[in-house]
Amino acid sequence: IDQGHTMYSILYGFSGLLKPPPSTPDISRVDWMTVNGWSSLGGTILGTSRRLPSSPADFEQLETIFNHYQFDAIILIGGWESLQASLLLDKNLTKLTKPLVKIVIPATISNNVPGTEYSIGCDTALNNIVHSVDKIKQSAMSVGRVFVVEVMGSHCGYLPFMTALATGAENVYLPEENLTLVKIENDVKSLVKRFESKGKNVTGGVGLVIMNDSSKEYDSDFMVKVLKKEGKNLFSVKRAVLGHLQQGGVPSPADRVRSVQMAAKAIEVIEEEMSRQGGRRRGGVIGEFGREMVFTELEEIEKMMDEKWRRPRNQWWIKYKEVFEEMSVPKNPENFKDPVAEEKLNVVYSPPLVL
């Protein structure tokens, strides 16, 4: 606004734009006071919708609206649907009176948009989840209990994996992996052995299994049944589905800063495109890599997309799964022994050094 730009808001995404006549689109001009105080508010104040333009009539209606308002650029803030929408607009808007810059700012707790390491909202969601799981562990510690915790994320394993890493879970099951009965059997045996080897002077104990909501066969309910059957009365088993509490809450400082940086980069890219003389104006995704904000064109983004599973083909965090496997449960059965319960106490005496 300070640089002379005129800003508009669109309510409820394409549902707010593509209204049947005689209704008018939900478009409003905004100024500084319109968005005053938004940084500390969670949720989607502008509203959201999964609707995408799909028919020739939809694109004709969009062209009429964009030409009427003489839009130079559109910023789509959201997840996978926003990315799909930008590609659809890029390929189907052929009758605009002026070129349109199409920018996607990733904002989804699933963190499944290619072209960035982090999406706005994923840090707040992760904080909410870890806070809840920590409480769950405290409640289970004294009674000897295994909790199977189900988190969101759909076909992207970012949230369950980071939750497992942050909370010290014994197992995490990711949609990126091919979960088998053999894997489940080995993990259950390992968990049972851990409780069997617990020293007599140690009360309770807790086990933690993290998974997300994408599996249709080996879901959290299935895991609870298996653990109850194989637990040999060593521990009780409970299921916790965190649900929509993951989506709410006050935005974390990291998400607030990231949103400002991404928005600033988006305006920078739009101004660069506007300064170009003639030709087609580019569209793309604003992303964060190594604390730097970068712009990746839609042509490159399309190559990174795994359309079937709605996630990037390559995900930076997956390489840390090996680290998690090493840290979660000891692989050597001897390491299960409780050192406090051992009768023999080994003390090494070192005399003082005389100078």
C-alpha positions in Angstrom: 0.0 0.0 0.0 2.9 2.4 0.9 4.3 1.7 -2.6 1.1 2.7 -4.3 -0.5 -0.7 -4.8 -4.2 -1.2 -4.4 -5.0 -4.4 -2.4 -8.2 -6.4 -2.5 -9.4 -9.4 -0.4 -11.5 -12.3 -1.8 -13.6 -14.1 0.7 -14.0 -17.9 0.6 -11.6 -18.5 -2.3 -13.2 -19.5 -5.6 -16.6 -20.1 -3.9 -16.6 -16.4 -3.2 -15.5 -15.5 -6.8 -17.6 -17.9 -8.8 -21.1 -16.9 -7.6 -24.1 -17.5 -9.9 -25.7 -14.3 -11.2 -27.1 -11.9 -10.0 -24.8 -12.4 -7.0 -21.6 -10.4 -7.0 -18.2 -11.8 -6.1 -17.0 -11.3 -2.5 -14.2 -8.8 -3.3 -13.4 -5.9 -1.0 -10.7 -3.3 -1.1 -8.5 -3.5 2.0 -6.2 -1.0 3.8 -3.9 -1.0 6.9 -6.7 -0.9 9.4 -8.6 -3.8 7.7 -5.9 -6.2 8.7 -4.9 -4.6 12.0 -4.4 -7.2 14.7 -4.5 -10.2 12.3 -1.0 -11.4 13.1 -2.1 -12.8 16.5 -5.2 -14.5 15.3 -5.4 -18.2 14.3 -7.6 -19.6 11.6 -8.5 -18.3 8.2 -10.1 -14.9 8.6 -10.8 -14.6 4.8 -12.5 -17.9 4.8 -11.5 -20.9 2.7 -13.0 -23.3 0.1 -11.8 -26.4 -1.7 -13.7 -25.4 -4.8 -11.5 -25.1 -8.0 -12.5 -23.6 -11.4 -13.2 -26.6 -13.7 -15.4 -25.6 -16.6 -15.0 -23.2 -19.5 -17.8 -21.2 -17.9 -15.8 -20.9 -14.7 -12.8 -19.5 -16.5 -14.9 -17.1 -18.6 -16.4 -15.8 -15.4 -13.0 -15.3 -13.8 -11.7 -13.5 -16.9 -14.7 -11.2 -16.7 -14.0 -10.4 -13.0 -10.3 -10.0 -13.4 -10.7 -7.7 -16.5 -13.4 -5.6 -14.6 -11.1 -5.0 -11.7 -8.0 -4.8 -13.9 -6.0 -7.1 -11.6 -2.2 -7.2 -12.2 -1.6 -10.1 -9.8 -3.3 -12.6 -7.6 -1.9 -14.2 -4.5 -3.3 -17.5 -3.5 -2.7 -18.4 0.2 -3.2 -22.1 1.0 -2.2 -25.7 0.4 -2.5 -28.2 -2.4 -5.7 -26.8 -3.8 -4.1 -23.3 -4.1 -1.3 -24.8 -6.0 -3.7 -26.6 -8.3 -5.6 -23.4 -8.8 -2.6 -21.5 -9.8 -1.7 -24.1 -12.5 -5.3 -24.0 -13.8 -5.4 -20.2 -14.0 -2.0 -20.2 -15.7 -3.2 -22.6 -18.4 -6.8 -21.5 -18.9 -7.1 -17.8 -18.7 -6.6 -16.8 -22.3 -8.7 -13.7 -22.7 -7.3 -11.3 -20.1 -6.9 -7.7 -21.1 -3.6 -7.6 -19.2 -1.1 -10.3 -18.1 -1.7 -11.7 -14.6 1.0 -12.7 -12.1 0.0 -15.8 -10.1 1.7 -16.3 -6.8 1.2 -19.1 -4.2 2.1 -18.6 -0.6 2.1 -22.0 1.1 -0.2 -22.1 4.1 -1.1 -25.6 5.3 -0.5 -27.6 8.5 0.3 -30.6 6.4 3.4 -28.9 5.0 2.9 -30.8 1.7 3.5 -28.0 -0.9 6.5 -28.4 -3.1 8.9 -25.4 -3.5 9.3 -24.8 0.2 10.6 -26.5 3.3 8.0 -25.0 5.5 4.4 -23.8 5.1 2.7 -21.2 7.2 0.7 -22.9 9.9 2.8 -26.1 10.2 4.9 -24.8 13.1 1.8 -23.7 15.1 0.2 -27.1 14.5 3.3 -29.0 15.5 3.5 -27.0 18.7 -0.1 -27.8 19.5 0.4 -31.5 18.9 3.6 -31.7 20.9 2.0 -29.9 23.8 -0.9 -32.4 23.8 1.3 -35.4 23.5 3.5 -34.3 26.4 0.4 -34.2 28.5 -0.6 -37.7 27.3 2.8 -39.1 28.2 2.5 -37.6 31.7 -0.8 -39.2 32.3 0.5 -42.6 31.2 3.9 -42.6 32.9 2.8 -43.9 36.3 0.5 -46.6 35.2 2.4 -48.5 32.5 0.5 -47.6 29.3 1.1 -47.4 25.6 -0.6 -44.6 23.7 -1.4 -44.7 20.0 -1.7 -41.1 18.9 -3.3 -40.1 15.6 -2.4 -36.8 14.1 -3.3 -35.0 10.9 -1.3 -34.6 7.7 -3.1 -36.7 5.1 -0.6 -38.4 2.8 2.4 -36.2 4.0 4.2 -37.5 7.1 5.8 -34.2 8.2 3.5 -33.8 11.3 3.7 -37.4 12.6 7.4 -37.6 12.0 8.3 -34.3 13.7 5.9 -35.1 16.5 7.6 -38.5 17.1 11.1 -36.9 17.0 10.1 -34.1 19.4 8.3 -36.3 21.9 10.6 -39.3 22.1 8.1 -41.8 20.6 9.1 -45.5 20.2 7.5 -45.8 16.8 6.2 -43.6 14.0 4.3 -44.8 10.9 4.5 -42.6 7.8 2.4 -42.6 4.7 5.6 -42.4 2.7 6.6 -45.8 3.8 5.1 -49.2 2.9 3.8 -50.3 6.2 3.6 -54.1 6.5 2.4 -56.6 9.1 6.0 -57.8 9.4 7.1 -54.3 10.4 4.2 -54.0 12.9 5.0 -57.4 14.4 8.7 -56.5 14.9 7.8 -53.2 16.5 5.3 -54.8 18.9 7.8 -57.4 20.0 10.4 -54.8 20.7 7.9 -52.8 22.8 6.9 -55.9 24.7 10.5 -56.8 25.4 11.1 -53.3 26.7 8.3 -53.6 29.3 9.4 -57.2 30.2 12.9 -55.9 30.9 11.8 -53.1 33.1 13.5 -53.2 36.6 11.4 -54.1 39.6 12.2 -50.8 41.2 10.7 -48.9 38.3 6.9 -48.2 38.3 4.7 -47.6 35.3 6.4 -46.8 32.1 5.1 -45.4 28.9 5.1 -46.3 25.2 4.2 -43.9 22.4 3.2 -44.7 18.8 2.6 -41.9 16.4 0.7 -42.2 13.1 -1.4 -40.0 10.9 -4.9 -40.3 9.5 -4.2 -41.5 6.0 -4.0 -45.3 6.4 -7.2 -47.2 5.6 -6.0 -50.7 6.6 -3.4 -50.3 9.4 -5.0 -47.4 11.1 -4.7 -46.3 14.8 -7.7 -48.5 15.8 -6.0 -51.5 14.3 -2.8 -50.7 16.1 -4.6 -50.5 19.4 -6.2 -53.9 18.9 -2.8 -55.5 18.1 -1.1 -54.0 21.1 -3.8 -55.0 23.4 -3.7 -58.6 22.1 0.1 -58.9 22.2 0.8 -56.8 25.3 0.7 -59.8 27.7 -0.8 -57.8 30.5 2.4 -55.8 30.7 0.7 -52.5 29.8 -2.6 -51.1 29.0 -3.3 -49.4 25.6 -5.2 -46.2 24.8 -5.9 -44.4 21.6 -5.8 -40.6 21.3 -7.1 -38.9 18.1 -6.1 -35.2 18.4 -8.5 -34.0 15.7 -9.1 -30.4 15.0 -7.3 -29.0 18.0 -4.2 -29.2 15.8 -5.7 -26.5 13.5 -6.4 -23.9 16.1 -4.5 -21.8 18.6 -2.5 -18.6 18.6 0.1 -18.5 15.7 3.6 -19.3 16.8 6.3 -16.6 16.4 8.0 -18.7 13.7 4.7 -18.7 11.6 4.1 -15.0 12.1 7.6 -14.1 10.9 7.4 -16.6 8.0 4.1 -15.2 6.8 5.5 -11.6 6.8 8.7 -12.7 5.0 6.7 -14.7 2.4 4.3 -11.8 1.8 7.2 -9.4 1.3 8.9 -11.7 -1.1 5.6 -12.1 -3.1 5.3 -8.3 -3.5 8.9 -8.2 -4.6 8.3 -10.8 -7.3 5.1 -9.1 -8.5 6.9 -5.8 -8.8 9.7 -7.5 -10.8 7.2 -9.0 -13.1 5.4 -5.8 -13.6 8.6 -4.0 -14.5 9.2 -6.5 -17.4 8.1 -5.1 -20.8 5.8 -7.3 -22.8 5.6 -11.1 -22.8 4.0 -13.5 -20.5 4.3 -12.9 -16.7 5.5 -15.7 -14.6 3.7 -17.5 -11.8 5.1 -19.5 -9.0 5.5 -20.4 -5.3 7.1 -18.4 -2.6 9.2 -20.8 -0.4 11.6 -20.9 2.4 14.9 -22.8 2.0 17.7 -22.5 4.6 16.0 -19.3 6.1 16.0 -17.6 2.7 12.9 -16.7 0.8 12.9 -18.0 -2.8 10.6 -17.9 -5.9 10.1 -21.1 -7.9 8.3 -20.9 -11.2 5.2 -23.0 -11.8 6.9 -24.9 -14.6 9.5 -26.2 -12.1 6.9 -26.7 -9.3 4.8 -29.0 -11.6 7.8 -31.3 -11.9 8.2 -31.5 -8.1 4.5 -32.5 -7.5 3.4 -36.0 -6.7 -0.2 -35.7 -7.9 -1.3 -39.1 -6.7 -0.2 -38.6 -3.1 -0.6 -34.7 -3.0 2.9 -34.1 -1.7 6.4 -33.2 -3.0 8.3 -36.0 -4.8 11.3 -35.2 -2.6 10.9 -34.2 1.1 13.8 -32.8 3.0 12.9 -34.2 6.4 12.6 -37.8 5.3 16.4 -38.3 5.6 16.1 -37.9 9.4 14.0 -41.1 9.7 17.3 -43.1 10.1 18.3 -40.9 13.0 14.9 -41.5 14.6 15.2 -45.3 14.2 18.6 -45.1 16.0 17.3 -43.0 18.9 13.8 -44.6 19.5 14.4 -48.1 20.9 17.8 -49.9 21.5 18.4 -52.6 19.0 20.6 -54.6 21.3 18.5 -56.6 23.8 21.2 -56.1 26.4 20.4 -52.4 26.3 16.9 -53.0 27.7 18.3 -53.9 31.1 17.7 -51.4 33.9 21.1 -50.4 35.3 19.5 -49.3 38.6 18.1 -52.8 39.1 21.5 -54.5 38.8 22.8 -55.7 42.1 26.5 -55.1 41.3 27.6 -51.5 41.4 30.8 -50.7 39.6 32.7 -47.6 41.0 35.8 -46.3 39.5 38.1 -44.4 41.9 40.4 -41.8 40.5 42.9 -40.3 43.0 43.3 -36.5 43.0 46.0 -35.1 40.7 48.8 -33.5 42.7 50.7 -30.7 40.9 
